[in-house]
Amino acid sequence: MAHEDARALARELLGGPEPFWCWELPRTREGYFVLRPGIDVCIHRMRHFAPYCDIMWAETAKPILKDAQALAKGVEGVYGPNEKPYLAYNLSPSFNWAASGMNDAQMRTFCGDLGKLGFVWQVVTLAGFHLSALNANRLSRTLCGDQSMLGYVEGIQRPERNEGVDTLTHQRWSGADLIDRTLSTMYGHGFSTAIQGEECTENQFGKKEEH
């Protein structure tokens, strides 16, 4: 209902002077209007913003598949009868996944289940942050403990080699060969600042590992 129509209806229902109304009073101190949160509110806003979006996303309190199904169902047909909207899902580390109500089997299929609903962009925000912190903690414990450098070799270098991780030979991965070729073009062979010499990282990892 339009605002003017609502005011007219209020006068009619109350049978008195026009009721007091101020747009600004409901705002929070930061200037936001207060909404009652929920899936229905998200669906309503998503449907209205859809014509201006390539992809739509809504934040949920927990990773609940039923909520995702409701969102996907709620925006069906927004682009046309045969066109499915693109949806995004935040697989957030802020969720306590162990206490989400899902068992291991449900978590194993969760991303695939979301994909079937139309959630084509799924991202684990801060995954790199948590991964780095965990492995830095493990490495620090092994280096300062009984394992010393064996902890680094067993925890990092050997898994990198066994799983074919490119960063095992980090000089080539970071572009050292390109820099050397560029300098070679400029100065010819035998320049003193070459990165990839006889005992460079790449050549060392080409040798057989000793145990």
Buried (B, 14 or more C-beta within 10 A) or exposed (E): EEEEEEBEEEEEEEEEEEEEEEEEEEEEEEEEEEEEEEBEEBBEEBBEEBEEEEEBBBEBEEBBBEBBBBBBEBBEEBEEEEEBBBBBBBBBBEBEBEEBEBEEEEEEEBEEEBEEBBBBEBEEEEEEEEEEEEEEEEBEEBBEEEBEEEBBBEBBBBEBBEEEBEEBBBBBBBEBBEBBEEBEEEEEEEEEEBBBEEEBBBEEBEEEEEE
